[in-house]
Amino acid sequence: MSKVKTLDEITAKFHDGQVMMIGGFMSAGTPETFIDAIIEKGITNLTVIANDTGFVDTGIGKLIVAKRISKLIATHVGTNKETGRQMNAGEIEYDLVPQGTLAERVRAAGAGLGGFLTPTGVGTIVEEGKQKITVDGKEYLLELPIRAEIALLHAWKADTSGNLVYRVASRNFNPLMALAADFVVVSAEEIVEVGELDPDIIATPGALVDMLVKGR
Amino acid sequence: MADIRDFIAKRAADFFEVGDLGNLGIGLPTLVANYLPPEKNVLLHSENGFIGIGPTPEEGKEDKDIVNAGGMPVTYVPGAMAFDSAFSFALARGGHVDVSVLGALEVDERGDLANWFVPGKLVPGMGGAMDLVVGAKKVIIAMEHTQRDGSPKILKKCKLPLTAVGVVNFIVTELGVMEVAKEGIVLRELAPGVTVEDIQAKTEATLIIPENVGVMNG
């Protein structure tokens, strides 16, 4: 069964106040097609879980500039001055998370785990409010899984059943987020028939994908 | 020395051994790549998701899917491999990166590192820095010895919010090479023309001076 839909059918799943995971790293592997659609449809008050906020004119940066994000969970926002301005002005709620911790929190949610222990952040402000657990004499922080209502992903190639192939640095959080949201939508640069993708290079199985469209 | 940043980067590159997997932070540490001899076969990890980061492409040859952790166009070398962010940080935290070279705002005699934010300024976020330094086998700080106003960056105790506790192994500056040992910061090498008094005057932590201090070759 083909999961290929129109952009309108996919964006009908977006709504105000939604908790969204958005793939990409400094805009590489970010589904620009969906970002533009959110802006065009006026969807706002979003909680966004993503690595970063790109640049002011690309990726998630565009959602920041258009003030569509009310809460941001990310690892790095230094390349987008507007994000920093909104944080300092108290216009946006935010939580900054070490990158390895964010990736693993997403992975844990997708893998059905109740959390994990990491040495990252011990002795820093990251440990505030977190449970510390000592294993074999070494201290770790208990970090909890993180899920979203919807994941907006980008792939290089897909087949019509939603099997996904990524390209170099555009892979990043995309395959992890595919496991950690209730609904998963994908923009793919090329969509081929089922059977045309080599099973050994498919990084995300179609079973995790709900809808896809050809897009940037 | 023509440029102190290159002098520092060249010395930091000497910490790499044949076949090492390395990670270079943004800014001065990125220059280290220019001084890694091909015969060492060092591959560089890019935390956004691949091993085998190469130089900046020629103008017009940029590829939107081949960027570094700062989102800037790069290339990849033969033998490169791509992966997702969880695997990337399994490499970082799991002790698979042999040498991590980073800059610092402050380092102290316990090996504590502060390099991610200054209160009151825009908060950039820690990105991958906290994970990289807790996991790398060797953490090398490559930086200019003092702040722009001349105040020390190598302290008895860091004052800024920490990146990690007790992680720094070596500090390379334009004045010398220091090792963070159990007993404190040991001066291992001095740059040509620099005296023990010179470097101590620009360092808040008390340097431990062993009998033999080498000459730093940039």
Interface residues (C-beta under 8 A of the other chain):
Chain A: F25 M26 S27 A28 G29 N51 D52 G54 F55 A74 T75 H76 V77 G78 T79 K81 G84 R85 M87 N88 L96 P98 Q99 G100 T101 L102 A103 E104 V106 R107 T118 P119 T120 G121 V122 G123 T124 I125 V126 W156 Y166 R167 V168 A169 S170 R171 N172 F173 N174 P175 L176 A203
Chain B: S46 E47 N48 G49 F50 D63 K64 D65 I66 V67 N68 A69 G70 G71 Y76 A82 F83 D84 S85 A86 S88 F89 A92 R93 D112 L122 V123 P124 G125 M126 G127 G128 A129 M130 D131 V134 G135 P161 L162 T163 A164 V165 G166
